[in-house]
Every structure is written in C-alpha cells, then in structure tokens.
Amino acid sequence: MTQTLPLEGIEVVEFSHMVMGPSAGVILADLGAEVVKVEPPGGDKTRNLLGSGAGYFSMYNRNKRSICVDMNSEAGREAIFRLTKTADVVIENFRPGALEKKGYGYAALSAENPGLIYCSARGFLQGPYAHRAALDEVVQMMGGLAYMTGPPGKPLRAGASVIDVMGGMFGVIGILSALEQRRRTGRGQNLATSLFESTAFLVGQHMAQYVATGEPAAPMPARVSAWAVYEVFDTADDDRLFVGVVSDTQWTIFCEEFGLTDFSQDRLLDSNAQRVKRRDEIIPVVQRLFKGFGIEELVAKLDRCGLPYAPISKPEDLFEDEHLLNSEGLLPVDFPNGKTAGLPALPISMSGQRLGLRRSVPKTGEHTREVLGDLGYSDAEIDNLLDSV
C-alpha cells in the first residue's frame, strides 16, 4: 500500500501456535502492526506438521518477526518482560492457566504495562467447559456445525479450519475494540476469544430457524432449500456448475434467458415461496436444460444476464484464478521447501488498495538478534542469551 497502514505503530507480541492465535496475529500484521512471534527453542512445532497441517505455518505467519527464547530460563524471562513492557497487545493460545503458571499471565504483564491488551485464544469462554481441551474439529462436532455439514447421520467437519480462523477474527475484533477503549480511558484489558462460542454464533441462524419454524434444521445435504433453483447441475461436457436464482427479478431474467416460457407465464410461480413448493417440478426441467450446454457456453449466458453461478473449484485451482491474480489477491510467500507461491491476501481493500506483503514467513528465530537489539541488549548479552536457546 502507498498510504500508511492502519495499525502502523501498534506493537504485538504473539505467543501462539497452530491456527487460531496465528490467524489473529497475521490479520494484525497485514494491517500494519509490528508482530513479534515468540517461539520456543527449536521453533514452533507447527512448522513441522504433516498432512493437512503442512501449510499452516506458511499461511498464518507472514509479515511477522520471529524470535526464539527459552521462556523457562531467567534470561528468557527478562527478555519477555522487556518485550511486553512496551507492547500494545499480547496474543496467546495456550491452555487456560499455562502462561499464568510460567509467570506470563495478564496480571504479571499488566503490572509492568497497565495499558497492555492481553488476548487469550481459548477453546471455551468462562463456564463449565472452560477447563476442556478443544480443537476446531471438537467444537464443530459439539457446536452443531459438523451435524449441519454432513449428510444425515454422518457428521462432517467443514473443509477448512473455519472455526480456528473465525475465533482469530473475533479476537482481532476484540483487540481493535480494546485499543479504541484504551484511547479513551488509558487502560488496557484482558480479553478472550473462543472456538466453541464462535461455532455457536455461526450456527445461530439454524437455532433461530428452529424457533421460527418449529422444525429442526436439516443438515445441508438434506435441507429444504430456501429457493427453487439453488444447487449444482451437470453440463454437457461432464463438468458441474452451481447456479442460484434467489429473487423474483432473477427468476424473470432466468426464464427469459433460457426460454422457459411455460414457467414465466405461470402466475403461480411468480413468488419465491410458490416456486419452492413446486421445486420438484422445476428442478428436473432445469437439469435437462443445463445438460444441453457445455460449461463455457452456460457460464457465458449466466454471466451475461448477471445470475449467480460458480464452477466447482479445488483449492489448488486458486493459484491460477484470474480474479485473484489480477487483483493482488495472492501474496508471494516463500516455503521451507524452497518454493514460492501466492497465498491469499487479507480479504480487505482499503482506499482501493489491497494489504500486501512486507515480510515473508520468518525462519525460526530469524529476528532474535534484531529484536533483542531493539530492546537495548548489547551484542554480548544477545550472544549469552542465544547460547542458552
């Protein structure tokens, strides 16, 4: 960005791993905050995850500086207190009480820095479940999201770490709110964001649906759609395309574009509610219709008349997505295997500009000497501390 970044000058210390805490940190970093990630000797174990976790670190740790400190040593403790004494924000996602036992809880750090905003990323907020260990998948199961995602009787977690990231986003909302409150009061505060409550917020629409209709919400694969045309269709070239027609105006356009005069002249199909009741009649006609088009021709018609549609893409397809490539939507990130690839930027545009890359993903402890020097350590003191890591 050419203008000053919105959080420039805000100093953040991040004690976190996996996804939830780092996702909060990377959002703040992308917005311009100076985020220092504190890693244990040998580095954050998230760096070495395999399988579905292999990309976590690369995705959620750009635009940060990394230091390695032994938090259990006296020298490490001194470094942490120096670092947090001038910080605006601390983010941590350890188990409840873990940092308190080490002497790095809110009470200890805010005693040295009353304006500190301390954000704990938790599995649960205060209550009977607060002591439980939690994961994204755990809360998706107990919060109703997995039930809603899979077919009946087969709960299925969502295909990305949606609750971890959502919990991180709510953490950022809390942090930004606390920064504004501190501007007015001069005081920092202790706040928490959580996985379980994030899941409950997400499925709140289905809870409200139950109250409004008296019927439990059906899992997505078995749901009664709110619209008559709202699903994936096969095309002539054995491809697939999602199409949605979600308003009376779109229905009129749809019928005109595809020559569905029988439908357009039927006054009993004028309202969405009427069309939903006759969905079993409408969908077979549309299926046969779309099966007669190749996907490119079908996309061209839908695009021309402004109807919602989507190809069924895989994550790896996004590396070549025309829109992302031409809108600064992918940031070039260096990977440990030596490759460089574009990963999604923060989905925000400010004054017409995207938030970019200032630093690639840091190597383990890459900025330890630099950060400690900024804190006033001499070269000899830094050498001694590094020898203990």
N, C-alpha and C positions, 0 to 999 in steps of 0.2 A: 504494500500500500504506500502511496506517496504521502498521505497525511499521517499525523501522529496516531499511533494505535490507541484504542480507548483505555486500555489498562496499563499503558506505559507508566513506569514508576512504582507499580504495585509489586511488592516482593513476596513470593510464596515459597514456603518450604514444604516439600512433599515427602511424607513417609508412607509409601504405599507400594502395592504390587498387584498383579493380575490385571483387572479391568476397571472396576468401579472407581477406586481412588485415582488411578492414572487418567481415566477419561475426564474427571473433573479437572485434573492438572493440565491436560492438553488443551481443554477449552480455554482456560485462563491464559495459558501460554500463547495460543493462537491469537487471543485478543490483546496480547502485548505485555502481559505480566512477566516478570523475571522469575521463572520457576526453577528452583534447585531441587533436584531429586536426590534424596539421601539413600544410598544403597549400602547393604552390609558388606563386609569383606568378601571378595569373590563375586560380588554383584547380585542383583535381583534375580532370584531363581526363575522368574517369569521369562527371562532371556533364553532359557534352555528348554522351554516346553516343546513337546512334540505334538503331532496330530492337529486337532482343531485349535490348539493353543499356540501353534508355531508362529503365528503372526501377531500375537497380542502386543508384544513389546514394541515392534516396529510401528504399529498403528497408533498407539496411545502415548508415545514418549518423544515425539518431535518437539522442537522449539524449547527444549529443557536443557539445563546443565546437570551433569551427574557428578556427585562426589561419593567416595567410599569412606565410611567412618565406622569404627567399632563403637557402637553406642553403649557397650557394657564396660568400656575402659574409662579411666579418669580423663585421659587426654581427649577421647571421643566425646565424653560428656561436656567438657569445656568447649569443644568446637560446636556442639549442638546448641548450647546455651548462647554462645556468641552469635550464631547464625539466626536463631529465633528471636533474639533480643531486639533486632531491628526489623524483623519481618512484619508484614501486614497480615499474612494468612499462613496457617498451618493446615495441611490436609493429611489425615491418617486413616488407614483402613485395617488396623489390627483388630484382634478380638477385643471385646469390651474389657477394659481394665489392664490390658497388656502394657500399654505405654505408661500408664499410671504406676505400675509396679517397677518400671525401669526409671521412673522419676521424670518422665516427659509428658505428663498429663496436662490438662488445661490449667489446673491450679498452680502447678510448678512453673510453667512457662509464662503464664499471665502475671505472676508475681513480679517477674522481671520486665514484662512488657504488657501493661494494662490495656493497651489498645489492640492487642492481638485478637484476631478472629480465628477460632480453632474449629475446624470442620471434621467431624468423625463420620466416616462412611461405614455404616453398620448393616447387619442383616435385618435387625428389627429395632424400632424405637423402644422407649421405655414401656414396660409391661411384662406380662407373664412369659413371653418368648424371648425377652432381651438377652438371656444367657446362651441361647442356642447358636450353634454354628450354622451358617447359611451360605448357599451358593445361588447363582442365577437359576439353575435348574430346580433347586429345592423350593424356592419361593414361587416359581412358575407352577409347580405342582400344587403347593398348598394354597396359593392365591387364586386358583381357578383359571389361570391363563392356559396351562397345558391342557386342561379339560376342554377349553374352548377351541384350541388349535387343532387337536387331533380328531379323527373320526370317533363316533360314539364307542365308548368302551376302550379306547386306545389313546390315552393322554399323550401329548407330544409337545415337547418344548419348542418354542419358536426357533427359527433357523439362524438366529444371531443372538449375541448376548444383550438382548434388548433391555433387560431389567438392570443389569450392571451399568450400561450406558445411561439409561434413564435415571438411575439413582445418582450417577455422577452429575447429570444435568441438573437435577433438583438440588444437589449440593452446591453447584455454581449459582443457582438462583438464590439459595440461602446466603452464600458468601457475598454476592453483589448487594443483596438487601442489607446485610450486616455492615458492609462498607459504607453504604449510604446512611445507615443509622449512626455509625461511628462519626461520620462527618458532622452530624447534628448534635451528638451527645458527647463525643470524645472517648467513648468507651467501646472496647471490643466485647466479644461474647463467645460462648461455647455453643455450637450448633451441631445438629446431626442430620444425616440423610440416610435412608434405609431401603433395602431391597424389598422387603415384604410389603411395606406401606406403599412403595412405588407400584408394585403389582396390583394391590387393592385399588389404587387410584386408576390404573389402566383398565381394570375390568369393571369399574364403577358403572360404565354405560350398560353393562349386562345386568348388574344389580338393579339399576333404575328400570331397565326393560321388564324385569320380573314384577316390580311393583306396578308399573304402568299397565301390564297386560294380564297379570295373574298367572303367567306361564313361565316356567324356567327357560332361560336362553339355551337354545340348542347349540352344540358345537358347530364351528364354522362349516365343516363339510356337510352337515345335515341341516343347516339353518334354512328357514324360510326367508328368502331374500326380501329386502325392502323395495326392490324394483323388479320389473318383469324381465328385463334384459340386463343381466349383470353376471357374466360368467365367462369361462374360457371356451372358445369354439375351435373346431378343426377347420383347416383350409384345404384347398385342392392339392397343394404340394406337400401334404403331410406335416405342415407346420401348425402352430397353435397361437391364438391371439385372444387376449382378454378384451371384451367390449362391454361398456356400461352405458345405458340410456336412463338417466336419472331425473329427468324433468319432463313436464308436458311439452315444453318447447323442443327439447331434444327428441322426443318421440315423433313430433311432427316432421322435424328435419330428417330423422332416420327413415320414416316411411316414404318421404319424398325422394330421398337419395337412392333408395333401393327399390322403388316402385312397388311398395306394399300398399296398393290402393284398397285392398279389402280391409286392411287394418285402419288405414287413415280415414275411410268413410264410415267406419263403425263407431257411432257416437258412444257406444257402451265401453269404448276403450279410451275415451278422452281423458280420464283421470288416472293417475298412477295407482290408486287403490283398486280401481276396476281392473287395470291391467295385471296387477299382481294376482288377483283372484283367478285370472284366466291364463296364468303363466304356463300351465301345462299345454295349452293350445298354441301359445305364441312361440315358445322355445323350439319345438320341432321344426316350425316353418323357418325360423332364423338359422337353425343348424343346417338345414338343406340349402338355404340360400348362400351362406358363407362357404359351404363346402364346394361351391361352384367357382370360387375366386382363389387365385394364388395370393399368397400373403402380401406381396408388394402391391398388387392391384387393390386389395382390400384396404391396406394401410393408406394408400393414396386417397381413396374415396372417403375414409373416415377422417383423415387429416383435413381434406378439403372442406368438409362440412362441419368440422370442429367438434366431433364426438369423442368422448374419452375412449382410448384404446391403449393396449400395451402388449408388446411382444413378451414371450416368456424367456427372460434372460437368466444366465448363470452369473455368479459373482465375477468370474474371470472375463466375462464379456464387457464389463465396465471399463477395463483398461483401454478399450478401443471405442468407447461410447462417444459419438460425435459431439453431443452436447457438453459432456464433461471436459473433453479435450479442447473445446473452443471457448470455454467459459472459466478457465483457471480452476476447474473443479477437481483436478488431480495434482497433488504436490509431489515432486520428485524426492523420494526417500531412499537412502542407502540402506541395504540389508546386510546382515552379517556374512552372508554367502558371497558378497561382492557384487550382487546385482543392484541395480537402481530401478525403481518402478514408481509409478504415480499412485498415491493413495488418496482417498477422499479428503478434501479440504473441509473446514468447518462450514456447514450449510447456511452461511450468513453472507449477505452482501451489505457493505456499509458505504454510503455515499457512492454507490455504483461500483465498488471495488470489492474483490474477494480478499479474505485474510490469508496471507501466504506463509511461506517457509523462511524462517530466519536461521534456524539451526536444524540440521538433520538429526536423526536419532543418535544420542551420545553413546560413545563406547563406555564400558564400565569404568567409573571413576575418572573420566576424561578431564573433568574440570576441577578436580580436587585441589590441585595446587593454585589454580586461578582463584577459586572461591575463598580458600583459606587466606591467600594474599590479600584479597579484598577485605577480609575480616581483621587484618592487621598482624597476621602471623609473619614472623621472619622466615627466611629461607631455611635456617637451621631448625626452627620449630616445626616447619612443614615436613622437613626430612625426618625428624623424630616421630611425628605423628604417622607419616606414611610407612615408616618401618614397623609400626605396631598394627597395621592393617593387613 
